[in-house]
Amino acid sequence: MDPTYGAYYRKLYETHWWWRMRERWVLEVIRRAQPALGWRHILDIGCGDALFFEPLSGFGMVEGIEPDRALVSQHNPHRNRITLGPFDASFQPSKRFGLVLMLDVLEHMRDPQSALLHVASLLEDFGNLILTVPAYNLVWTNHDDLNHHVTRYTKSTLFPLIRRANLRVLESAYWFHWTFPAKLMQRCFEKMVHSSPANPAILRPRMNKLLMAICTAEHFVLPPLQVPFGTSLFVRCARTSNPAES
């Protein structure tokens, strides 16, 4: 992640309409899917400065891993539950997890298959993984360059990786449908004017609320139609067996 963007990220997460809606929708999924006894142990991969820990704490004991030290404040009250380092085979916690989150993380990884295999090894039997990733390289913009994305995914490119990791897709959907044409126009504009990557703007509260209302309406009306595009892809999947035994 670009250092200037990293310093700006907390403010974006706490105020920007896109981050607010993604958190709301992910929490909806967690509430709907949680087992009767809760999730027990939850792992947030790429947790940053534990920005999602408070909402998650109502569902189980939360810990995280973050590879970018610059994103984690030494004064964060959750600092002792964050492992600093890469998410690879060197990360060997003493427990397995009922729920693992990878929220806009996989697109940064050069070896996503190994990452998903490692996730599967950390899940309890029939534990869940909730993934979000940016969708469709067709709408690649300077924002992807700023965030050092490797790729954007579709169901056809992500699902084979999930299945090869001994995970079963339980539900999936494209999110933020209305932003797809907007980002397509943005890409065309950037190509014409050769603009440089820049941090997303923090909008005025009124505009922020308007865009959140558009997202809310879209999320309420469109899911039954299974719209086959959007700028984000959400997937919930479950571990079905021990990868070492498959």
C-alpha positions as a Markdown table, in Angstrom:
| # | Residue | x | y | z |
|---|---|---|---|---|
| 1 | Met | 0.0 | 0.0 | 0.0 |
| 2 | Asp | 1.2 | 3.5 | -0.8 |
| 3 | Pro | 2.5 | 5.1 | 2.4 |
| 4 | Thr | 0.5 | 8.3 | 2.0 |
| 5 | Tyr | -2.6 | 6.3 | 1.4 |
| 6 | Gly | -1.9 | 4.2 | 4.5 |
| 7 | Ala | -1.8 | 7.3 | 6.7 |
| 8 | Tyr | -5.1 | 8.4 | 5.2 |
| 9 | Tyr | -6.8 | 5.1 | 5.5 |
| 10 | Arg | -8.3 | 5.4 | 9.0 |
| 11 | Lys | -10.1 | 8.6 | 8.2 |
| 12 | Leu | -11.5 | 7.0 | 5.0 |
| 13 | Tyr | -12.6 | 3.9 | 6.8 |
| 14 | Glu | -14.4 | 5.8 | 9.5 |
| 15 | Thr | -16.2 | 8.3 | 7.2 |
| 16 | His | -16.2 | 7.3 | 3.5 |
| 17 | Trp | -19.5 | 5.9 | 2.1 |
| 18 | Trp | -17.8 | 2.9 | 0.5 |
| 19 | Trp | -16.1 | 1.7 | 3.6 |
| 20 | Arg | -19.2 | 2.3 | 5.7 |
| 21 | Met | -21.4 | 0.3 | 3.3 |
| 22 | Arg | -18.9 | -2.6 | 3.0 |
| 23 | Glu | -18.7 | -2.9 | 6.8 |
| 24 | Arg | -22.5 | -2.8 | 7.1 |
| 25 | Trp | -23.0 | -5.6 | 4.5 |
| 26 | Val | -20.3 | -7.8 | 5.9 |
| 27 | Leu | -21.8 | -7.6 | 9.3 |
| 28 | Glu | -25.2 | -8.5 | 7.8 |
| 29 | Val | -23.6 | -11.7 | 6.4 |
| 30 | Ile | -21.9 | -12.5 | 9.7 |
| 31 | Arg | -25.2 | -12.2 | 11.6 |
| 32 | Arg | -27.1 | -14.3 | 9.1 |
| 33 | Ala | -24.5 | -17.0 | 9.0 |
| 34 | Gln | -23.3 | -17.3 | 12.5 |
| 35 | Pro | -23.8 | -20.7 | 14.2 |
| 36 | Ala | -25.9 | -21.1 | 17.3 |
| 37 | Leu | -22.9 | -20.9 | 19.6 |
| 38 | Gly | -21.3 | -18.1 | 17.8 |
| 39 | Trp | -17.9 | -18.1 | 16.0 |
| 40 | Arg | -15.7 | -18.4 | 19.1 |
| 41 | His | -12.4 | -17.4 | 17.4 |
| 42 | Ile | -12.3 | -14.9 | 14.6 |
| 43 | Leu | -9.2 | -13.9 | 12.5 |
| 44 | Asp | -9.1 | -10.7 | 10.5 |
| 45 | Ile | -6.4 | -11.0 | 7.8 |
| 46 | Gly | -5.0 | -7.6 | 6.7 |
| 47 | Cys | -6.7 | -6.0 | 9.8 |
| 48 | Gly | -4.8 | -2.7 | 9.6 |
| 49 | Asp | -5.1 | -0.8 | 12.8 |
| 50 | Ala | -7.9 | -3.2 | 14.1 |
| 51 | Leu | -10.5 | -0.9 | 12.6 |
| 52 | Phe | -13.1 | -3.8 | 12.4 |
| 53 | Phe | -12.3 | -5.3 | 15.8 |
| 54 | Glu | -15.0 | -3.5 | 17.7 |
| 55 | Pro | -18.0 | -4.5 | 15.5 |
| 56 | Leu | -16.6 | -8.1 | 15.3 |
| 57 | Ser | -16.2 | -8.5 | 19.1 |
| 58 | Gly | -19.9 | -9.2 | 19.5 |
| 59 | Phe | -19.4 | -12.4 | 17.5 |
| 60 | Gly | -16.4 | -13.9 | 19.1 |
| 61 | Met | -12.8 | -13.4 | 20.2 |
| 62 | Val | -11.0 | -11.4 | 17.5 |
| 63 | Glu | -7.4 | -11.2 | 16.5 |
| 64 | Gly | -5.7 | -10.1 | 13.4 |
| 65 | Ile | -2.6 | -10.2 | 11.2 |
| 66 | Glu | -1.2 | -7.1 | 9.4 |
| 67 | Pro | 1.9 | -7.1 | 7.1 |
| 68 | Asp | 2.3 | -3.3 | 7.0 |
| 69 | Arg | 3.7 | -2.0 | 10.3 |
| 70 | Ala | 3.0 | 1.6 | 9.3 |
| 71 | Leu | -0.8 | 0.9 | 9.5 |
| 72 | Val | -0.7 | -0.2 | 13.2 |
| 73 | Ser | -0.6 | 2.3 | 16.0 |
| 74 | Gln | 1.5 | 1.5 | 19.0 |
| 75 | His | -1.3 | 3.1 | 21.1 |
| 76 | Asn | -4.1 | 1.0 | 19.7 |
| 77 | Pro | -5.8 | -0.8 | 22.6 |
| 78 | His | -6.1 | -4.0 | 20.5 |
| 79 | Arg | -2.3 | -3.9 | 19.6 |
| 80 | Asn | -1.6 | -7.1 | 21.6 |
| 81 | Arg | -4.0 | -9.1 | 19.4 |
| 82 | Ile | -2.4 | -8.1 | 16.1 |
| 83 | Thr | 0.4 | -10.1 | 14.6 |
| 84 | Leu | 2.7 | -8.0 | 12.5 |
| 85 | Gly | 4.1 | -10.0 | 9.5 |
| 86 | Pro | 3.2 | -11.6 | 6.2 |
| 87 | Phe | 0.2 | -14.0 | 5.9 |
| 88 | Asp | 2.1 | -17.0 | 4.8 |
| 89 | Ala | 3.3 | -20.4 | 6.3 |
| 90 | Ser | 5.3 | -18.5 | 9.0 |
| 91 | Phe | 2.0 | -17.5 | 10.6 |
| 92 | Gln | 1.2 | -20.5 | 12.8 |
| 93 | Pro | -1.3 | -19.5 | 15.6 |
| 94 | Ser | -2.0 | -21.9 | 18.4 |
| 95 | Lys | -5.7 | -22.2 | 17.5 |
| 96 | Arg | -8.0 | -22.6 | 14.6 |
| 97 | Phe | -10.8 | -20.2 | 13.8 |
| 98 | Gly | -14.5 | -20.5 | 13.2 |
| 99 | Leu | -14.5 | -17.4 | 11.0 |
| 100 | Val | -11.7 | -15.8 | 8.9 |
| 101 | Leu | -12.1 | -12.5 | 7.1 |
| 102 | Met | -10.1 | -11.4 | 4.1 |
| 103 | Leu | -11.7 | -8.0 | 3.2 |
| 104 | Asp | -10.0 | -6.6 | 0.1 |
| 105 | Val | -6.8 | -8.5 | 0.8 |
| 106 | Leu | -6.4 | -11.2 | -1.8 |
| 107 | Glu | -6.0 | -8.8 | -4.7 |
| 108 | His | -2.6 | -7.7 | -3.2 |
| 109 | Met | -1.2 | -11.2 | -3.1 |
| 110 | Arg | 1.1 | -12.6 | -5.8 |
| 111 | Asp | 0.3 | -16.1 | -4.7 |
| 112 | Pro | -3.4 | -16.1 | -3.8 |
| 113 | Gln | -3.7 | -19.9 | -4.1 |
| 114 | Ser | -1.1 | -20.5 | -1.3 |
| 115 | Ala | -2.9 | -17.8 | 0.8 |
| 116 | Leu | -6.3 | -19.6 | 0.5 |
| 117 | Leu | -4.7 | -23.0 | 1.2 |
| 118 | His | -3.2 | -21.5 | 4.4 |
| 119 | Val | -6.6 | -20.0 | 5.3 |
| 120 | Ala | -8.2 | -23.4 | 4.9 |
| 121 | Ser | -5.6 | -24.9 | 7.3 |
| 122 | Leu | -6.5 | -22.4 | 10.0 |
| 123 | Leu | -10.2 | -22.9 | 9.8 |
| 124 | Glu | -12.1 | -25.2 | 12.1 |
| 125 | Asp | -14.1 | -28.0 | 10.4 |
| 126 | Phe | -16.9 | -26.3 | 8.5 |
| 127 | Gly | -15.5 | -22.9 | 9.6 |
| 128 | Asn | -16.3 | -19.9 | 7.3 |
| 129 | Leu | -14.2 | -17.6 | 5.2 |
| 130 | Ile | -15.7 | -14.3 | 4.1 |
| 131 | Leu | -13.9 | -12.7 | 1.2 |
| 132 | Thr | -14.3 | -9.4 | -0.6 |
| 133 | Val | -12.2 | -8.4 | -3.6 |
| 134 | Pro | -12.3 | -5.7 | -6.2 |
| 135 | Ala | -14.1 | -7.0 | -9.3 |
| 136 | Tyr | -13.4 | -6.9 | -13.1 |
| 137 | Asn | -10.1 | -5.7 | -14.5 |
| 138 | Leu | -12.2 | -3.8 | -17.1 |
| 139 | Val | -12.7 | -1.1 | -14.4 |
| 140 | Trp | -9.0 | -0.9 | -13.4 |
| 141 | Thr | -8.2 | 2.7 | -12.4 |
| 142 | Asn | -5.5 | 4.7 | -10.7 |
| 143 | His | -7.0 | 3.6 | -7.4 |
| 144 | Asp | -5.8 | 0.0 | -8.1 |
| 145 | Asp | -2.3 | 1.3 | -8.9 |
| 146 | Leu | -2.3 | 3.4 | -5.7 |
| 147 | Asn | -3.2 | 0.3 | -3.7 |
| 148 | His | -0.6 | -2.0 | -5.5 |
| 149 | His | -3.3 | -4.4 | -6.6 |
| 150 | Val | -2.1 | -7.4 | -8.6 |
| 151 | Thr | -5.5 | -8.1 | -10.2 |
| 152 | Arg | -9.3 | -7.6 | -9.9 |
| 153 | Tyr | -11.4 | -10.8 | -9.7 |
| 154 | Thr | -14.5 | -12.2 | -11.2 |
| 155 | Lys | -16.4 | -15.4 | -10.1 |
| 156 | Ser | -14.8 | -17.3 | -13.0 |
| 157 | Thr | -11.2 | -16.4 | -11.8 |
| 158 | Leu | -11.8 | -16.6 | -8.0 |
| 159 | Phe | -13.9 | -19.7 | -7.6 |
| 160 | Pro | -11.3 | -22.1 | -9.0 |
| 161 | Leu | -8.8 | -20.8 | -6.4 |
| 162 | Ile | -11.3 | -21.3 | -3.7 |
| 163 | Arg | -12.2 | -24.8 | -4.7 |
| 164 | Arg | -8.6 | -25.9 | -5.0 |
| 165 | Ala | -8.1 | -24.8 | -1.4 |
| 166 | Asn | -10.7 | -27.3 | -0.3 |
| 167 | Leu | -13.2 | -24.6 | 0.4 |
| 168 | Arg | -16.9 | -24.7 | -0.8 |
| 169 | Val | -18.7 | -21.6 | -2.0 |
| 170 | Leu | -21.8 | -21.1 | 0.1 |
| 171 | Glu | -22.9 | -17.7 | -1.2 |
| 172 | Ser | -21.6 | -14.9 | -3.4 |
| 173 | Ala | -22.6 | -11.7 | -5.0 |
| 174 | Tyr | -21.3 | -8.7 | -6.8 |
| 175 | Trp | -21.6 | -5.5 | -4.8 |
| 176 | Phe | -21.7 | -1.8 | -5.7 |
| 177 | His | -23.3 | -2.3 | -9.1 |
| 178 | Trp | -23.9 | 1.4 | -9.8 |
| 179 | Thr | -20.2 | 2.2 | -9.4 |
| 180 | Phe | -19.3 | -0.1 | -12.3 |
| 181 | Pro | -20.3 | 2.4 | -15.1 |
| 182 | Ala | -18.9 | 5.2 | -13.0 |
| 183 | Lys | -15.5 | 3.5 | -12.7 |
| 184 | Leu | -15.6 | 2.6 | -16.4 |
| 185 | Met | -16.0 | 6.3 | -17.3 |
| 186 | Gln | -13.3 | 7.2 | -14.7 |
| 187 | Arg | -10.9 | 4.7 | -16.4 |
| 188 | Cys | -11.6 | 6.2 | -19.8 |
| 189 | Phe | -11.0 | 9.7 | -18.4 |
| 190 | Glu | -7.7 | 8.7 | -16.8 |
| 191 | Lys | -6.5 | 7.3 | -20.1 |
| 192 | Met | -7.3 | 10.5 | -21.9 |
| 193 | Val | -5.7 | 12.9 | -19.5 |
| 194 | His | -3.0 | 10.6 | -18.2 |
| 195 | Ser | -3.8 | 11.5 | -14.6 |
| 196 | Ser | -1.7 | 10.3 | -11.7 |
| 197 | Pro | -3.0 | 8.2 | -8.7 |
| 198 | Ala | -4.4 | 10.3 | -5.9 |
| 199 | Asn | -6.1 | 9.5 | -2.5 |
| 200 | Pro | -9.9 | 9.3 | -2.6 |
| 201 | Ala | -11.6 | 12.4 | -1.5 |
| 202 | Ile | -13.5 | 12.7 | 1.8 |
| 203 | Leu | -16.9 | 14.0 | 0.6 |
| 204 | Arg | -19.1 | 16.5 | 2.3 |
| 205 | Pro | -21.5 | 14.7 | 4.8 |
| 206 | Arg | -24.6 | 15.4 | 2.7 |
| 207 | Met | -23.0 | 13.8 | -0.4 |
| 208 | Asn | -21.7 | 11.0 | 1.6 |
| 209 | Lys | -25.2 | 10.2 | 3.0 |
| 210 | Leu | -26.7 | 10.4 | -0.5 |
| 211 | Leu | -24.2 | 7.8 | -1.9 |
| 212 | Met | -24.9 | 5.6 | 1.1 |
| 213 | Ala | -28.6 | 5.9 | 0.4 |
| 214 | Ile | -28.1 | 4.8 | -3.2 |
| 215 | Cys | -26.0 | 1.8 | -2.1 |
| 216 | Thr | -28.7 | 0.9 | 0.5 |
| 217 | Ala | -31.5 | 1.0 | -2.1 |
| 218 | Glu | -29.4 | -1.0 | -4.6 |
| 219 | His | -28.6 | -3.6 | -2.0 |
| 220 | Phe | -32.2 | -4.0 | -1.0 |
| 221 | Val | -33.7 | -4.2 | -4.6 |
| 222 | Leu | -31.1 | -5.9 | -6.8 |
| 223 | Pro | -29.9 | -9.1 | -5.0 |
| 224 | Pro | -32.8 | -11.3 | -6.3 |
| 225 | Leu | -31.8 | -10.4 | -9.8 |
| 226 | Gln | -28.2 | -11.7 | -9.3 |
| 227 | Val | -26.7 | -8.9 | -11.3 |
| 228 | Pro | -23.6 | -10.3 | -12.9 |
| 229 | Phe | -21.3 | -7.3 | -12.4 |
| 230 | Gly | -20.2 | -4.8 | -9.8 |
| 231 | Thr | -17.0 | -3.3 | -8.6 |
| 232 | Ser | -16.7 | -5.6 | -5.6 |
| 233 | Leu | -17.1 | -9.4 | -5.3 |
| 234 | Phe | -18.3 | -10.9 | -2.0 |
| 235 | Val | -17.9 | -14.7 | -1.3 |
| 236 | Arg | -18.7 | -16.7 | 1.8 |
| 237 | Cys | -17.2 | -20.2 | 1.8 |
| 238 | Ala | -16.7 | -23.1 | 4.2 |
| 239 | Arg | -13.9 | -25.5 | 4.9 |
| 240 | Thr | -15.2 | -29.0 | 4.2 |
| 241 | Ser | -12.2 | -31.1 | 5.2 |
| 242 | Asn | -8.6 | -30.9 | 6.4 |
| 243 | Pro | -6.5 | -29.9 | 3.4 |
| 244 | Ala | -3.8 | -32.3 | 4.6 |
| 245 | Glu | -6.2 | -35.2 | 4.4 |
| 246 | Ser | -7.7 | -34.4 | 0.9 |
